[in-house]
Amino acid sequence: MTTKVDGVPGPRSNNGHEMAPLNTRARGDGTHGVTIMLSPPDRNSIGSRDGAGALPDGDPDRAAWSGKMQFFLSIIGYSVGLGNIWRFPYLCQQNGGGAFLIPFMVMLILEGIPLFLIELGMGQRMRLGALGVWNTIHPWLGGIGISSCIVTLFVAIYYNVIITWCFYYFFNSFRYPLPWATCPQLNGSDVEECERSSGTAYFWYRTTLDAAPSIDETGGFKWWIVLCLMLSWTVVFFIVMKGIQSSGKVVYFTSLFPYIVLTIFFIRGITLKGAGAGLMHMYTPKVEKLLEPTVWLDAATQVFYSFGLAFGSLIAFGSYNTPKNNCVRDVLLVSVCNAVTAIYASVVIFAILGYKATLGVERCIQVNKHILVKHNLLPSMNVDNGEYEHVMAGLNDTIAKDWEFEKCSLEDQLSSAAEGTGLAFIVFTEAIVELPGSPFWAVLFFTMLLSLGLGSQIGILEGMLCTIFDIDIFKRIRKPYVTGVVCAFCFSVGLIFTTGAGEYWLKMFDSFAGTIGLVVVALMEMIAVIYIYGHEKFTEDIYQMTGVRPGLYWQMTWRYIGPAIMGCILVSSILSMALRNPTYGAWNGDLGIVENKSYPNWVMGIALAMIIAGVLPMPVVFLLRRFQILKVDLDIHQGSIRRNETTASTKEMIDEDDDDDDDDDDFSGPAPGGPVNVRSDSDDEDEPPTMGKMLAKKPGTTLSTAQNQQLQFKNQQHLTPNVLSPGSRKKPFRMEVVDF
């Protein structure tokens, strides 16, 4: 608190956000005026008290984890998601096999872990959600929290559709034989569309999705997908309806069960024929691939998305921790667990895909043997493979083409492995069909996908809802009501994914809604914490919370390497979208294949609108607050004094008896001709000054509304009271408290 008395210099400027003056004429004679202004706390630090580690910021009534295990499992369930199962194995296969682990680990160390600690540490230090954290660092940065919330909303809408598809396959896994094991029959023969593709592809594109020929043709809503989408949002609502009080109990299942299933599949997979070939194909290093920049870019992108950075979820999870929690240790443990899970899942996936590829080669050889026997080049189908290969080697290319021999290559079979939904719902389901007791393995597999998907969805929604609940207007509404409205809204928008073009829309959302926006948010987060909040202050914060001062590794990655990597990802993403015509895979039922088609202009317009919606709040909030168009409190969690003027009509509220003009602790107002005394209970410059409970309405006192002159004061409940209080025991200094 600073004062200005007749010529005495006023308070220092604080980023152009000084509070408007409160002009008082203490005795009503107009000769002595005092201007009281509230200076914000130093934006470079979040002060602590009396060495005990208690923080003056945040909500003391904020929800907290019931134990360390609940926090750890929640963050593992969020970070370890579907990408570890169906994205990382594909990247390993396409980017040098085992050699891809080198750029992956390098990017994990230089990019993932440092940004992970920034988000988790800032949430724990301030005990606020994403919106509160960035407003506290600087009011001009409030748009970062809004952008993060908007992008998270886009991702939450389409991510739950994947859970919807998992539910549909899960229910069909209880049928024997599995419905995708064979092609359906029509008049005693296989359906032509299925015969041209495969049983698993037909079940995915025709039975599950009833896919439209293009994104322009919706094909109407598919009622079975609508019901499953409703089920998935209902399940998610009941999990997150009370925040971590409800979701914290579910994570014990969603986080641990996938590891149990992976272990079961691992034991079964390594005992299958061809498992070794699959693992050799995946992890045989192709070192020459490391010279390609795209390999390093893929590694950086995979690390970024696998951690779930920039969603605001890690900030929310950290805010529920105790102030003295060792967040550095948590970051390292989760990072190692995430990387090990991705590698472990890749071993399981390719062990089983190796078995599938081996069976595919054997069937291919049987087809070719049948052709050779038909042309009397082999005596029977029972000859060994050595004789078969000798005969095949003696055939010229013309005969091989005319007789329509198939190419039986294990390498080609393994190289055709897909990613994303293609891996989960087509390739891997085809491998499951080959396993004895296939319904059992199908139930296990899709239960694992449901657990992984729900764990990540819980974290995504928690980050978004935490931001919403940090807004004052929503604090007055019960959490289940707000959560229910959010889930209902997401379900309504998600109906677009239940049409025949639903998968095409999901790929568009995945390609545009959560890419550039998240990278921009992450880059701004690093800049905000390291260059605006200050890396020295953040280092001190980590030291106060953990007792360990971050060293050279953290300083270099925070200040230089991390922002440079995020900048490269951002530039490459923009150039990729600008230079390469974005396409999507559309199902051609007549040919039984997936064809690449370009997005229509109107769809690209929607994609561009989503990107702009995710990025625009940052410059808009900056400009509005920079030029003071948007009048907001300096801190969303601190009290503030607005413009007020007192005259004779309000004199009785502030004109109290002042018997001792020399009392240094007297704050009841200046005596005629006397000095204005200012006292602070704390010598810490970072301690935010507040008025606390010292202001209360004097009985029988009213404000003059006719002159539209009122005194307004706002003091949130979670602030520490009585930072400024009268030192003497005189009649208290009273004002009217008006909440706005």
Secondary structure, 3 states (H helix, E strand, C coil): CEEECCCCCCCCCCCCCCCCCEEEECCCCCCCEEEEECCCCCCCCCCCECCCCECCCCCCCCCCCCCHHHHHHHHHHHHCCHHHHHCHHHHHHHCCHHHHHHHHHHHHHHHHHHHHHHHHHHHHHHCCCHHHHHHHHCHHHHHHHHHHHHHHHHHHHHHHHHHHHHHHHHHHCCCCCCCCCCCCEECCEECHHHHHCCHHHHHHHHHHCCCCCCCCCCCCECHHHHHHHHHHHHHHHHHHCCCHHHHHHHHHHHHHHHHHHHHHHHHHHCCCCCHHHHHHHHHCCCHHHHHCHHHHHHHHHHHHHHHCCCCCHHHHHHHCCCCCCCHHHHHHHHHHHHHHHHHHHHHHHHHHHHHHHHHHHHHHHHHHHHHHHHCCCCCCCCCCHHHHHHHHHCCCHHHHHHCCCCCCCHHHHHHCCCCHHHHHHHHHHHHHHHCCCHHHHHHHHHHHHHHHHHHHHHHHHHHHHHHHHCCHHHHCCCHHHHHHHHHHHHHHHHHHHHECCHHHHHHHHHHHCCCHHHHHHHHHHHHHHHHHHHHHHHHHHHHHHHCCCCCHHHHHHHHHHHHHHHHHHHHHHHHHHHHCCCEEEEEECCCCEEEEEECCHHHHHHHHHHHHHHHCHHHHHHHHHHCCCCCCCCCCCCCEECCEECCHHHHHHHCCCCCCCCCCCCCCCCCCCCCCCCCCCCCCCCCCCCCHHHCCCCCCCCCCCCCCCCCCEECCCCCCCCCCCCCCCCCCCCCCCCCC
